[in-house]
Amino acid sequence: MDFIGEYNMLNKIKVILKLLGVNHIINLKNYIWYIQDYAKFKKLHKQGKNRFDMSFFNIYPCVYDKTSTTGFDRHYIWHEAWAARKLKEIAPEIHYDISSSLNFIAIMSAYIKIKFYDYRPANLFLSNLDSTHADLINLPFESNSIDSLSCMHVVEHIGLGRYGDQLDLDGDLKAIEEIKRVVAINGDLLFVVPIGQSKIMFNAHRVYSYEQIVNYFSLFELVEFSLIPDSGKGDKIINNASKEESGQQIYGCGLFHFKKRMI
């Protein structure tokens, strides 16, 4: 069995175990060391000055953090780092964002005026940041009106119902058409989606091929395509990645910088 076949088989097993709740049993050892550590620390607490209450009813088990390195969501750390550097390069007076990471827009609003729109608006109150509601398949903007726009790790969810939106087989395509409509001529678009073998992983997200995204934005100039590869295939962003590299992914992350050149 090749790597892809092995990966898919392991993924199916994990899905079955998750549905059965068996994953909690597999992680039982984490709870065992938590109980052991609790007992040891409780003994130290009794011997010490007892500066804090250590009632059993205040316990807050964190059992997945005892690791040799600090883990992180590779897609989100790296795509936000890439986008922040792109915005520094583009240097817009105002940047519009549709439903991307709250961490990203909150931090970038310290440097650039951000107008943030989400189907489920966030109650973020920060200087230089406006946050309000918008439906990605019916954006409240004039055509060709936005010079700098980002929509990152969003479109792959549209129409799957995960966030309370209507089920729609082509919800992602409708969202893409709206994004294309509102970007201004010569405007910049930062667009991020999962990249690899084309599939729907209901109801989490879709995974697109490189060719699909390039075809959907055929009237836009592709300024840059970079790639966050599958876990285990490299611990860094592949800048200016090739189409062939994208095709080797199961669940990579495609980072697209487009410019609108035609209507």
DAWO-V339795 format. One record per residue. N is the residue number from 1. RES is the residue in three letters. NEAR is the number of other C-alpha atoms within 12 Angstrom. Layout:
n: (N N)
res: (RES RES)
near: (NEAR NEAR)
This chain:
n: (1 2 3 4 5 6 7 8 9 10 11 12 13 14 15 16 17 18 19 20 21 22 23 24 25 26 27 28 29 30 31 32 33 34 35 36 37 38 39 40 41 42 43 44 45 46 47 48 49 50 51 52 53 54 55 56 57 58 59 60 61 62 63 64 65 66 67 68 69 70 71 72 73 74 75 76 77 78 79 80 81 82 83 84 85 86 87 88 89 90 91 92 93 94 95 96 97 98 99 100 101 102 103 104 105 106 107 108 109 110 111 112 113 114 115 116 117 118 119 120 121 122 123 124 125 126 127 128 129 130 131 132 133 134 135 136 137 138 139 140 141 142 143 144 145 146 147 148 149 150 151 152 153 154 155 156 157 158 159 160 161 162 163 164 165 166 167 168 169 170 171 172 173 174 175 176 177 178 179 180 181 182 183 184 185 186 187 188 189 190 191 192 193 194 195 196 197 198 199 200 201 202 203 204 205 206 207 208 209 210 211 212 213 214 215 216 217 218 219 220 221 222 223 224 225 226 227 228 229 230 231 232 233 234 235 236 237 238 239 240 241 242 243 244 245 246 247 248 249 250 251 252 253 254 255 256 257 258 259 260 261 262 263)
res: (MET ASP PHE ILE GLY GLU TYR ASN MET LEU ASN LYS ILE LYS VAL ILE LEU LYS LEU LEU GLY VAL ASN HIS ILE ILE ASN LEU LYS ASN TYR ILE TRP TYR ILE GLN ASP TYR ALA LYS PHE LYS LYS LEU HIS LYS GLN GLY LYS ASN ARG PHE ASP MET SER PHE PHE ASN ILE TYR PRO CYS VAL TYR ASP LYS THR SER THR THR GLY PHE ASP ARG HIS TYR ILE TRP HIS GLU ALA TRP ALA ALA ARG LYS LEU LYS GLU ILE ALA PRO GLU ILE HIS TYR ASP ILE SER SER SER LEU ASN PHE ILE ALA ILE MET SER ALA TYR ILE LYS ILE LYS PHE TYR ASP TYR ARG PRO ALA ASN LEU PHE LEU SER ASN LEU ASP SER THR HIS ALA ASP LEU ILE ASN LEU PRO PHE GLU SER ASN SER ILE ASP SER LEU SER CYS MET HIS VAL VAL GLU HIS ILE GLY LEU GLY ARG TYR GLY ASP GLN LEU ASP LEU ASP GLY ASP LEU LYS ALA ILE GLU GLU ILE LYS ARG VAL VAL ALA ILE ASN GLY ASP LEU LEU PHE VAL VAL PRO ILE GLY GLN SER LYS ILE MET PHE ASN ALA HIS ARG VAL TYR SER TYR GLU GLN ILE VAL ASN TYR PHE SER LEU PHE GLU LEU VAL GLU PHE SER LEU ILE PRO ASP SER GLY LYS GLY ASP LYS ILE ILE ASN ASN ALA SER LYS GLU GLU SER GLY GLN GLN ILE TYR GLY CYS GLY LEU PHE HIS PHE LYS LYS ARG MET ILE)
near: (9 8 14 18 12 13 19 17 15 15 17 15 16 18 17 14 16 16 12 13 13 15 17 17 14 15 16 15 16 21 21 16 19 23 20 15 18 22 16 14 16 21 15 15 17 16 11 13 11 14 10 11 14 20 13 12 8 9 14 13 18 15 21 18 15 16 11 7 8 10 13 13 15 27 31 29 22 31 41 34 24 36 43 31 17 30 33 17 13 26 21 26 19 27 38 43 45 48 38 39 30 31 20 33 41 29 22 34 30 16 22 29 26 36 37 41 35 35 28 22 21 25 16 23 18 22 18 23 29 27 30 24 21 25 30 38 30 23 30 20 24 16 20 24 26 33 34 40 47 49 44 39 39 38 39 44 40 37 30 25 20 21 22 15 22 19 17 20 21 20 27 35 26 23 31 37 25 31 46 43 32 33 39 27 24 26 34 41 43 44 48 43 43 44 43 32 27 25 19 24 21 18 21 20 28 35 35 35 31 35 22 26 35 27 16 25 31 20 21 31 24 27 26 28 35 36 43 43 33 30 21 15 20 15 19 23 30 26 22 21 26 21 23 16 29 37 28 25 32 33 35 42 46 49 44 39 39 39 33 31 22 18 20)
